Amino acid sequence: MTEEVIGFAGMTHLGLVSGVTASEKGFRVVCFDPDAGRIEALAQHKLPVSEPQLDNLVAKNADRLRFTSRAADLAECDVVYVAPDVPTDDRGKSDLAPINSLLETVLGATPSDAVHVILSQVPPGFTRGKQRAGRTLYYQVETLIFGRAVERALQPERYIVGCVDPEAPLPRAYRTFLEAHGCPILPMRYESAELAKISINMCLVASVSTANTLAELCERIGADWSEIVPALKLDRRIGQYSYLAPGLGIAGGNLERDLANVCNFADLHGTDAGMVRAWIANSRHRRDWALRTLHREVLSKVDDPLIAVLGLAYKQDTHSTKNSPSIALLDSLKAFRVRVFDPVVAASAAPNPRCHAAASELEACEGADVLAVMTPWPQFRALAPAQIASCLKGSTVLDPYSVLDGKACRAAGLAYHTLGVGA
């Protein structure tokens, strides 16, 4: 165990995952949140988020983890991360009030020689505006991914650190913590680090939008996007780790926030953001693929259809429904009967008064006119198309993420529709 004590303030997804993984690296960790009820649940190992490995790591490192609702307990920490999730509205605008409040609480409870690090995503200019005389403040870029957050926190590709003076050495305790992860450390000015996070997400959006645009074209001309992807991954200018899988637009909240930030900054400073606005329009168009296909294949042909929907989370291995394509679809189906199943998210999350919960995947399919697989949960891959066909009343299957075996679905007599492949 190392001698440094690391604090994390804000026990939502970002702060909790970061604190737990810090304990796995051998550090004593103080996890603070002003919500006493949340802390009490965490102390009993009842986690408010769903992430692979997280429950096990909390139990494994219980002797190094301390959950508290007393800000004064942060005084023993050498480094304190301020790490609440920053909420966004439907337009991608960040609500900075919670992080402002939490930062004030942390600064008021910690000694002047403590190192303070803002880990939450904030707009350029935020961190410099929070500088105080006699306080050491940094900004660190987080690159966690819902469903892979523990993996990313334990094995980061690099650390991007915003500083007052990028040439000055980092404080010993902070450097020790970062170096324990064995990755490059990139110091830069505050604004560069804050914009680096946005830059990363812009490149991801460019890949996603390219894949979605060309996958839709494949659906019209009889090409198969999955046949094209390997050629792109073998091109070193694009690479094997590129975001080339077609999807239902951009979801989750973080990418939408950065698109909104770039547009807002462009409007403020008179720069061009036409490309970014085109990405936003492309994302909205692609998100409605399921609704358009459902209307064409079923809603326009069947009176009062029963629709089976598998998945409510915006992606697999997470509880989050922020900007979920499934939730958006269900919001548009309020006039129709729907039966849903998700292994993590309760059916009550669906904004649909005619939506009812099923106890399993096949129960959701029983007697339904159409099945839509809206979240690519790994367990859905185990579904046998023949079983699905025997449960459905109709034969239409919408599977945008190709969770099911398309050939097996067609062999079972199902009318199978997926992204990037002609029907």
N, C-alpha and C positions, 0 to 999 in steps of 0.2 A: 504494500500500500504506500502511495506517495504521501509526502507531508503536506502538500498544498490542498486547501479546501476550496471547492468550487461551488458557487451558489447559482441557482436558476430561479428567477422570479417570473411567475406566470405559468400555471400548471395546465395549460391547454395543450394541444398536440405538439407544437414546437418545443415548448419548455420542458414538457414531460419526457418526450423522446430524448431530447438533448441531455437532460439530467440523468436519466437512467443509463444511457450509453456512456456517459462520463464515469459513472460508478463501475461499469464493466471494464473500463480502462485502468481501474485501480485507485481512483480518486475518491476521497470522502466528499459527499455532495449534500448540500442543503437545498431542498426544494420548497420554495415559498409561494404561497398564494393567499391573498387576503380573504378568499372565500373559505370560511371554516368548514362548511359542509363538504366542499370538494376535498379539502385536506383530510378530513375524517374518513372519507371514502377511500382515498389513496392509501392511507395508513392501514386500511383493511384489505389492500390490494384489489380494490374495485376501481378499475380504470375507466375514464370517461371516453377513451378512444380505442379503436381497434387497429392493431398493427401486428404483423407476424413477429414472433419472438419477444414482444414487449412484456407480456405477463411473466414469462419465464425469467427474464432478466431482472424484473422487480423482485421476484422471490429469491433468486440466486444472490443478489447483492443487497439484501435487506439490511445487513450490518453496516453498509456504507452509505445507505440512503436515509435521509432524515426529512420527513414531511412536516411542514409547520405553517401556521397562519400568523405567526408572530414575526413581524419584519425585523425586530431586534436580533433574531437568531442569525441574520445575515452578517452581523458584525464580526463573526469568526471567520468569514470567507476571505481568501486572498484575491479571488476574481469573482465578480458577480455579473452574470448574464441577465439582461432584461429581455425576456423572450415570450411575451404573450402573442398569441395569434392575433393579427390585425384584421378585424372584420371588414368586409366590403359589401356595398349595396349591389343592386341588380345592374348598375351601370359601371361597376368596377371601381367606384370611389371608396377610398379607405377612410375608416373612422379612426382617427389618431387619438381620440380622447382617452381610451383605456391605457394605451402605452404611455401617454403623457402623465397620467395619474400614477401609474405603477412606477415610472422612473422617478418621480418626485418622492414617492414612498421609499424607494431603495436608497436614493441619495441622502435622505434624511435619517436613515437607519444604519448607515455604514461609515466606517472611519475614513478619514481623508486619504489614507495611503492605499485604500482598496482600489483595484482596477475594475472599471465598469465597462461592460461591453453591450451594445445594443445589437441583438440578434434578430429581432423582428424586421420584416421588410418595411422600409420607410422610404419616402420620396427623397430625391437629391436635395440637399440643403438642410435636412432634418437634424442630422447629428451635429453639424457645426453649430446650429442654433441652440443646442443643448449644452454647449461647453460652459464650464464654471471654473472660476479661479481656484486653484488648489485641488482640482479633481482630475483624475485620469480617465478619459473617455475614448472608447474605440467603437467602430462599427464593423461587424463581421457578417459576411454574406452567408446566408443559409441556402442550401440546395437540397433539402429533403424532398422526397417524393411520397405522396400518400400511397400506402401499400408496400413501400420499400424504404420507409424512413429509418428504421433501425439499421439496415444494411448500409445506407448512405451515411448515417452518423458515425458508424463504427469504421467505415472505410472511405473517408472523403477523398475526392480526387485532388483537391487543393484547398487551401484556406485563403480567402481574400479578405484583407484587413484594412479598414479605413482609419487613417491616423491624422493627427494634427501635422506631424512631421514624418513622412514616410522614410526618411533617412535615419531617424533616431532608432536605437535598438528597442525592442519590445521589453516591457518589464519582465523580470525573471519568472515570476509565477505564471504569467500569461503565456510566455514563450514555452515554459515547461509543459503546460497543458496542451498547447498546439502541437509541439514536437512529439508528444506521446502517440500521435496518430500517424506519424511517418509519412507525411505528404508535403509537397511544396507549400511555402507560406509566401503570399504575395502582398506586401504592404503597398499602400497607395493613399492618395489624399481621400478625405471623406467622400467628396462628390463622385470621384472616380469609382470607388467601391460601391456606392449606392446605385450608380448607373451601370456598373458591371453586372449586378443582379438582373436589371432590366434587359441588358444586352443579351445575356444568356437566354432569357425567356423569349426575346424577339427572334433569336435564331431557331429556337424550338418551334415557335409559331410559324416561321417561314417553312420549315420542313413539314409540319402538320398540314398547313394550307396547300402546299404543293402536292402532297400525297392525296389529300381530299379532292382537289381539283382534277387531277389526272385519273384517280380511281373512279370518279363519277363519269368521266369520258369513257373509261373502259366499259362501264355498264351499258353505254349507249352503242358502242361500235363493235362489241363482241370480244374485246381484249380481256385479259385477266391480270389485274395489278399484281397479284402474288407471283406471277411469272416474271414480272419486270423488276421487282424489288431486289432479287439477288444480284442483278447486273449493276444496280446502283450501289449496293453495299460493297462491291468489289472495286468501285471507283474511289481512289484515295482522296479525291477532292470532296467526296460525300461521306463514304466510310460505313463500316459495319455497325456502328452504334447510332446511326441516324434515325430520327423519328420518321419512319416511312410507312407505318401501318395506318391505313385509312381509318377514320373515326367519325363520330357524330359531332364535329365541331370541337371547340375548346371548352373545357369544363374544369371545375375544381376551385376557381376563384383567383388563384395567383396569377395565371397568365392574363386573365381578363383585366385584373388590376393594372398590370404593366402596360397593356394596350391602352387603357384609359389614361394612365400617367403620361405616356408618350404623346398622345393626342392633346392632352391638356397643356403640357409643356410646349408643344409645337405651336398651339394657339397663342400661348402667352408670349413666346419669343419670336413668332413670325417665321417658323421653319415649316417645312412640308411634311405632312403625315398621311398623304394620300394612300401610300402603300399599306400603312397600318389600318386605315379605315377600310381598305379593300379586304384585308384579312378578317376584320370584324364581320363584314357583310358575308364573306365566304363561310365563316363559322356559323352564322345564323342560318344560312341557306342549308348547310350540310346537317345541322342539328335536326332539321325537319324532314330528313330522308325517311325516317320510319313512319311519320304521319302521312307523307305523300304516298308512300308505298302501300300503307294500310288502307288509305282511302281508295286508291286505284284498284286494289286487289280484293277488298272485303267490304268496307263501309258503303261503297257505292252500289254493292250488289246484294248484300244480306240485310234483311230487316232485323233490328234489335240484336246485333251480334254480341256474343260473349267473347271477350278478349283476354287471353292469358298473357301475363307479363312476368318474366323472370328477371329479377334484379331491379333495385331502386338506387343503390349507391352509384356515384358517378363513375367509379372504376372498381376493379376487384381489390380485395384485401384492405378495404377501408370502410368506415361507417359514414363518411361524408357524402352528402347529397347536394352540395353547393353546385349550382348550375348543372345538375344532372340531366342528361338527355332523357332518361326514363321519367323523371319528375316532370319535365317539360311536356313529354308525350302525354302523360296521364292528365296533366292540366288541360290539354286540348281534347280529352276524351270524356269530359264530365257528363256528357249526354248518354254515354254507353256503359254497359255492364263490364266490369273488369275484375279479374281475380289475379292477385299478385303473390309472389314469393321471393324473399331475399333472405339469405342466411344470417345477416347481421342487422339490417335496417327493418324496423317495424312497419307494417302496412299503413299505420296511422300517418306516416310521413307523406303519403300520397295525397295530393290536393284534389281528391275526387270523391264525391259523396256516394258514388255507386261502386266504389272499390272495396273489395273484400279480401281478407287474408286467406292464403292456403297454407297448409301444414307442410307441404312438400312440393317439389317441382311437378310431379305427375298429377298431384291433386289439383294444381293450378290449371293443368291442361285438360282435365276431365270435362268433356262436353263442350269445349271452347271451339269457336269457329276459326280462330287464328292464334298462333303463338308468336310473341315477340321476345327475343332474348336480348335484354337491354343492358346487362352488365356482364362482362366476361369472367364470372366467378369460375375458378378451376373445377369446382365440383359439378358444374353444369356440363363439362366435357364428358362426364361419365354417362350421360343420358343416352340411351339407345334410341335411335330414330324410329325403329319399329315400335317401341313402347309408346313414343310420342304419338305416332300415327294411330295406334290403337286407342289412345285416350281422347284425341281430338275428334270433334264432330266434323270440322272442316279439314282442309289439307294445307293451308298456307302457313309458312314459317318465315318470320323475319329474324335474321341472325346477322346483324351488321358487323360483328367482330369475328365471324367465322368460328364460333365456339364449337358448333356441331360439325360433324363430318358431312360436307355437302353432298358428296356422291352417295353416301349411305342414306341421307334424307331423300334424295331423288329416287333411289332404289326402293325406298319404303312407300313411294307414292306421294311424297310431300312436294308441294310447290315451294321450292327453297329460294330465298332472296338474301343476298349478302352484299356488302360494299365491295366495289371494285371488280365485280364479275357480272357479265351479262346474264340475265335470267334464263 
